[in-house]
Amino acid sequence: MLKVGLTGGIGAGKSEVSRLLAQYGAVLIDADRIAREVVEPGTPGLTAVVEAFGPGILRTDGSLDRSALGSIVFADPERLATLNALVHPLVGARSAELERAAGAGAVVVHDVPLLTENGLAPLYDLVVVVDAAPATQLDRLVRLRGMTESDARARMAAQATREERLAVAGLVVDNDGPLEDLEPQVRALWSELTARAATG
């Protein structure tokens, strides 16, 4: 098994890279998806988050209002640290469970947005960073995701810098250009990952 940590700043295109790798046959463990699962209604995770941040972060149907929570935590590093301390252990436990279920020769790709921030690089055999210039990230967040520029800048500022991410990279996927430039890079990356998995 080859354990790969895949990361990149918000708007860098990491999700597209993980989608393509899954199409090629990677076992994808998506930390963001798991982070949503562990705070679904009725879970101990959601109960703990509501206790920490108050009932104002819930929608009328009892589910988590992510934008309400995001507006609290992304403006306050201490509140963000509180949220992470509640959710990350739950995500880690579920990720480990999914990894154990993968086959011995599998390429297991952990899609982890905050890999650099949380010092998780040593947990993986290889770290792959999807890289884009901050100006490109900002443009994508505003143009494609409909964020205000101030919201986009706050989210980017809450993450590691580009230099910090590149410092932990074993391999880098350059996603500063158009989407059609990405697929050949991911195909080459998959060849590299399967070769490494085969050699143990």
N, C-alpha and C positions, 0 to 999 in steps of 0.2 A: 504493500500500500504506500502510495506517495501522498503525504498530507501537504496541501498547498494552501497558503493564506493569500486570498485575493483582496486587495484594497485599493482605494483611490478616493480623492476628495469628492465632495458632493458636486454633481454635474460633470464629472470627468468621464463617465461612461462605463463605470464598473459593472453596472447591471446588464448592459448589453454584452460585455465580455463574458460574464457568467452565463448568460442565456446561450451564447454561442458554444461555450465549453460544454454545457449540459447537452446540447444537440450532438456534439461529437462523442459523448459518452461519459463525461465526468459525473461523479456522484456529487451533486451540489448541495451544500449545507448553507442555507441563507440565514445569516444572523438576524437580519431585519425581519424576515418572515417569522422566525422563531420568537423574536422580541414581541411581535404582535400576538402570537399564540399564547405566550405566558401571561399576558394581561387581558385575555378575553374575559367576558362576564362570567362570574362564578369561580374564577381562579384565585388562589392565594396571592398571586402576583398583583392582580388588580386591587384586591383588598389592601395590600401593603402600600400601593401607590396612592390610593385614595386617602389612607390614613396620613400619609406624608404631605399631600398637596391639597386635600380638601375635596368636597363633593362637586365643586365648580368645574372639575376636569372631566365630569361625566356628561354624556348626552342624555336626553330624556329616556332613551331605551336602556340606560344602564351601561352602555359601552363607553370605552375611553374616547374622549374628544382630543385627538392627537394635536390639533392646531392650538387648542386652549392650553394643553400641557406644554407644547413647544414654545408658545409665547412666554411662558414662565421660565422654563429652564434654559433656553438659548440666550436669554438676556442676563443670566445670573450663574456664574461658574459653580458656586456652592450648591445651588439647587440642582444643577445638572449632575454634579458629583453624587448628590443624594439619590437621584433617580437611577444613575448608573449602578450604584451600590445595591439597589434593590433588584434591578432587572438582570444585570450581567451574570450573577451566579446561576440564575434560573436558565438563562440562555446557554451558559457553558455546560450545564448538566444535560440539557436536551441535545446539544450538539455532539457531546461525547457518546450519547446513546445512539444517535444516527450514524456516527462514524464506526462504532463497533459493528453495526449491521451491514456495512459495506464489505465487499469481497476482499480477499487478501491481495489481489493484484490491481485493485481499483486505484484510480486517480481521484482522490477526494478533495474537492475544492471548497474551502470555507470562505464564503463571501462575507467579509467582516469590515464594515465601514470604519470602525474605530480601532483597527488593529494597531496602528502606530501609537495612538493616544493612550491606549491601555497596556502598552509594552508587551503585546502578545506575539511578536515575531518569533521568539524562541520556541513556541509551541508547534511550529510548522517545519517541514523539511525544506520548504522553499517559500519565499514571499514574492508574489507578483503584484506590481503596482501599476494601475492604469493611470497614466499621467496626462494632464492637460494644463495649459497655462491658466493662471487665475482669471485673466480676462475672458478666456474661452468658457471657463466654468460659469462666470457671472452672466455672460451672454445667454448661455443655455438655460440657466435657472430663471432668468427674467423672461426670455423669449419662448421657451418651450414648456416651462412649468408654471408660468404666470405669477412668479413671486415678485414682490416689490424689490427694488434694488437694495433698500436698507435691510429687508428680511434676508435676502440672499447673502449680503455681506456679513450679517450676523451669524448665519449658519456656517459660512466659510471660516469666519474668525474663531468659531467654537471648535474647529477641527485642527489637526496638525498642519504645519506649513508644508508646502510642496517639498522643500529641502529635507524636512524631517521624514517624510514618507519615502523619498528616494534613498535616504540613508539606510533604510532597512530592506530595500529591494534586492532580491536575487536576480529577477528579470523585470524589465519594464516594457509595457505596451504603450506606445505613443498614440494617444487619441486626441491630438490637437487639430486634426484635419477632418474631412468629411467621412461619413459612415462607411462609404465604399472602400476607404483605405484601411478600415479596421479588420474586416474579415480575413484578408490574407495574413495579417499579423497573428490573428487568433489561431488560424490553421497551423501556422509555423509553431506557435506556442504549444498547441496540442501535441504536435509531433515530438517536441522537446519533452513535454511532460510524460507522454507514454513511454518514450525511450528511457527516461529516468526511473519510471515505475518498474520497467522490465529489468533494469539492472539492480534494482533493490536499493 
